[in-house]
Amino acid sequence: MATKEAILDAAAGVFLAQGFAAASMDQIRQAAGVSNGSLYHHFPTKAALADALYAHTLRGFHAQMFAAVGPRTSAQNGVKGLIRAYVQWVLAHPGPARLLHDLRAGGALTAGGEWAGTNAEGFDRLAQWIATQVQAGQMRDLPFGVWMALVFAPVMALTRQWVADPAPVVPPKVRAALEHAAWMAVAPMPPL
């Protein structure tokens, strides 16, 4: 596993420095300090490497995100906690956050790659938590894609701006506004 981790770490650095399109497998091999055989044994193509790196990075992101919601977490605390965890992860990991955006936006990922299963697992887990909150009357019943857009679109749009700075900062006032806006977007509607 050490070789695979070394290759993923090297790929992250090379992709961030060069961009996916300009990066070469040889640059990644040299940065990882591995042989061609080791590199191609683990990752037969640059696309396979990008998929694996995206999935690896996404797992770390999901771990922090899902710590914010549990079976006893209220809807309001969960939604605000998801936004809080998102912002904290981006600020603590600006390189990996930029990598997630760049690989996805740059068309580096293959349809149905390893990353797709990782994302599906995360979406399923979140959808189950949302369904529980909706059934309890604590959250509006919305299609999952709409819920995701209402809750996460603002922070996702701002991530690109945040990670452009080597030491990003998101003031507490901005964080509070994003958390409140996300909650208000999916909070139960008051009776008319």
Backbone torsions as a table, in degrees:
resi	resn	phi	psi	omega
1	MET	NA	-26.6	-178.2
2	ALA	-61.7	-38.8	179.8
3	THR	-65.3	-45.3	-179.7
4	LYS	-61.7	-43.4	178.3
5	GLU	-62.5	-41.8	179.5
6	ALA	-62.1	-40.1	178.8
7	ILE	-67.0	-44.0	178.9
8	LEU	-61.8	-42.9	178.4
9	ASP	-63.0	-43.5	179.2
10	ALA	-64.3	-42.1	179.6
11	ALA	-62.0	-41.0	178.4
12	ALA	-58.0	-47.3	-180.0
13	GLY	-63.2	-44.5	-178.5
14	VAL	-68.3	-43.7	179.5
15	PHE	-63.3	-38.5	178.9
16	LEU	-68.7	-38.7	-178.4
17	ALA	-77.0	-40.8	-172.5
18	GLN	-103.2	-23.5	-168.1
19	GLY	88.1	151.8	-176.7
20	PHE	-60.0	-47.5	-174.4
21	ALA	-62.6	-39.4	-176.8
22	ALA	-83.3	-18.8	-178.4
23	ALA	-70.3	143.2	176.8
24	SER	-115.2	155.1	176.6
25	MET	-62.6	-32.8	179.2
26	ASP	-67.4	-39.3	176.3
27	GLN	-60.7	-42.2	-180.0
28	ILE	-66.7	-43.1	178.8
29	ARG	-59.2	-46.0	-179.8
30	GLN	-64.8	-43.9	-179.9
31	ALA	-63.8	-33.2	179.8
32	ALA	-82.0	-18.9	-178.2
33	GLY	69.2	37.5	-179.5
34	VAL	-119.8	165.6	177.7
35	SER	-79.9	163.9	174.4
36	ASN	-57.5	-42.5	-178.9
37	GLY	-59.9	-43.1	178.7
38	SER	-65.4	-45.0	-179.0
39	LEU	-60.1	-52.0	-174.8
40	TYR	-75.9	-19.9	173.8
41	HIS	-66.0	-44.6	-178.5
42	HIS	-80.4	-37.5	-174.8
43	PHE	-138.7	96.7	-174.8
44	PRO	-67.2	-20.0	179.3
45	THR	-141.2	162.4	176.7
46	LYS	-64.8	-35.0	177.8
47	ALA	-64.7	-41.4	177.9
48	ALA	-63.9	-37.5	177.3
49	LEU	-66.2	-43.4	178.1
50	ALA	-61.9	-43.1	178.5
51	ASP	-59.7	-46.8	-178.3
52	ALA	-66.4	-40.4	179.3
53	LEU	-65.5	-41.7	178.5
54	TYR	-62.3	-46.0	179.8
55	ALA	-63.4	-43.0	179.4
56	HIS	-60.6	-46.6	-179.7
57	THR	-67.5	-40.5	179.8
58	LEU	-62.8	-37.5	178.1
59	ARG	-61.1	-41.4	177.4
60	GLY	-64.6	-41.1	177.7
61	PHE	-63.3	-47.7	-179.5
62	HIS	-61.5	-39.0	-179.3
63	ALA	-57.3	-43.8	179.3
64	GLN	-71.4	-40.5	-178.4
65	MET	-62.3	-47.3	-173.4
66	PHE	-76.4	-11.2	172.3
67	ALA	-67.7	-18.3	-178.5
68	ALA	-80.7	-17.8	-178.6
69	VAL	-127.9	131.4	177.3
70	GLY	-139.9	179.3	-176.3
71	PRO	-61.4	-25.1	-178.7
72	ARG	-104.2	4.9	-179.3
73	THR	-78.3	127.6	178.4
74	SER	-66.3	160.4	-179.4
75	ALA	-58.9	-49.3	-177.8
76	GLN	-63.3	-46.2	178.8
77	ASN	-64.8	-35.2	179.4
78	GLY	-67.8	-47.8	-179.6
79	VAL	-63.2	-47.6	179.1
80	LYS	-64.8	-37.5	178.3
81	GLY	-65.4	-36.7	176.4
82	LEU	-61.8	-44.7	179.1
83	ILE	-66.3	-42.9	178.9
84	ARG	-60.0	-45.4	-180.0
85	ALA	-65.2	-39.5	178.3
86	TYR	-58.9	-52.4	-177.9
87	VAL	-62.7	-44.3	180.0
88	GLN	-60.5	-41.7	-179.8
89	TRP	-65.0	-44.3	179.8
90	VAL	-60.9	-43.9	-178.8
91	LEU	-68.6	-35.2	179.7
92	ALA	-79.1	-23.1	-175.4
93	HIS	-134.9	60.8	-176.2
94	PRO	-62.4	-35.5	178.1
95	GLY	-63.7	-54.9	177.2
96	PRO	-59.7	-35.3	178.1
97	ALA	-63.9	-43.1	178.0
98	ARG	-65.1	-38.0	179.4
99	LEU	-61.5	-44.9	178.0
100	LEU	-57.4	-45.5	180.0
101	HIS	-67.1	-46.0	-176.0
102	ASP	-65.0	-44.6	-178.9
103	LEU	-65.5	-39.8	-179.7
104	ARG	-69.9	-48.1	-177.1
105	ALA	-70.5	-30.0	-175.8
106	GLY	-83.3	1.6	178.4
107	GLY	71.7	22.9	-178.4
108	ALA	-77.9	-19.1	-173.4
109	LEU	-89.8	143.7	178.6
110	THR	-92.5	144.7	177.3
111	ALA	-61.6	131.6	178.8
112	GLY	75.5	12.7	177.9
113	GLY	-68.8	178.0	-179.4
114	GLU	-52.6	-37.1	-178.1
115	TRP	-61.3	-33.4	-176.6
116	ALA	-63.3	-40.7	177.7
117	GLY	-66.6	-39.6	177.8
118	THR	-62.5	-43.8	178.7
119	ASN	-65.2	-42.6	-179.6
120	ALA	-61.4	-41.4	177.6
121	GLU	-60.5	-44.0	178.8
122	GLY	-64.0	-43.9	179.3
123	PHE	-63.5	-41.0	179.0
124	ASP	-61.6	-45.0	-180.0
125	ARG	-61.3	-45.1	179.6
126	LEU	-66.6	-41.9	179.9
127	ALA	-61.0	-36.7	177.8
128	GLN	-65.7	-43.3	178.6
129	TRP	-63.1	-43.7	179.2
130	ILE	-60.8	-46.5	-179.1
131	ALA	-58.2	-40.1	178.2
132	THR	-62.3	-42.3	-179.8
133	GLN	-68.5	-39.0	178.4
134	VAL	-65.1	-45.3	179.0
135	GLN	-60.5	-31.8	179.4
136	ALA	-83.3	-1.2	-179.8
137	GLY	76.4	17.0	-176.1
138	GLN	-95.8	-5.9	-178.6
139	MET	-150.5	151.1	177.7
140	ARG	-65.1	143.6	177.3
141	ASP	-85.6	106.8	-178.0
142	LEU	-129.9	151.9	172.3
143	PRO	-57.5	144.5	-174.9
144	PHE	-54.8	-44.8	-179.8
145	GLY	-61.2	-37.7	178.1
146	VAL	-68.7	-44.1	178.1
147	TRP	-56.6	-47.3	-179.7
148	MET	-60.6	-43.3	-179.3
149	ALA	-65.3	-43.7	-178.8
150	LEU	-65.5	-40.1	-176.0
151	VAL	-81.5	-46.2	-169.4
152	PHE	-102.2	-16.7	-176.0
153	ALA	-56.3	-44.0	-179.8
154	PRO	-61.0	-46.7	-178.7
155	VAL	-70.0	-33.5	177.9
156	MET	-66.1	-39.9	178.9
157	ALA	-66.4	-35.8	-178.7
158	LEU	-79.8	-20.4	-178.0
159	THR	-57.5	-44.2	-179.8
160	ARG	-55.4	-43.5	179.1
161	GLN	-66.9	-44.8	-177.8
162	TRP	-61.8	-45.4	-174.4
163	VAL	-79.4	-5.9	173.9
164	ALA	-70.2	-22.8	178.0
165	ASP	-90.5	131.9	180.0
166	PRO	-61.7	-27.5	177.5
167	ALA	-129.4	75.5	-174.0
168	PRO	-63.9	148.6	177.4
169	VAL	-134.3	135.6	173.5
170	VAL	-125.0	109.5	-176.2
171	PRO	-59.1	149.0	180.0
172	PRO	-53.4	-36.5	179.8
173	LYS	-62.7	-40.4	178.8
174	VAL	-69.1	-43.0	178.6
175	ARG	-59.4	-46.2	-179.9
176	ALA	-61.4	-40.9	179.7
177	ALA	-64.2	-41.9	179.5
178	LEU	-65.7	-41.7	178.1
179	GLU	-63.4	-45.0	-179.2
180	HIS	-64.4	-44.0	-179.3
181	ALA	-62.7	-41.3	179.1
182	ALA	-62.5	-44.4	-179.3
183	TRP	-65.2	-45.5	-177.9
184	MET	-62.9	-28.6	-179.8
185	ALA	-68.4	-25.2	-176.4
186	VAL	-124.3	2.9	179.0
187	ALA	-63.6	153.3	177.6
188	PRO	-60.1	143.1	178.2
189	MET	-75.4	135.7	176.4
190	PRO	-67.8	148.0	179.4
191	PRO	-62.3	145.6	179.6
192	LEU	-82.3	NA	NA
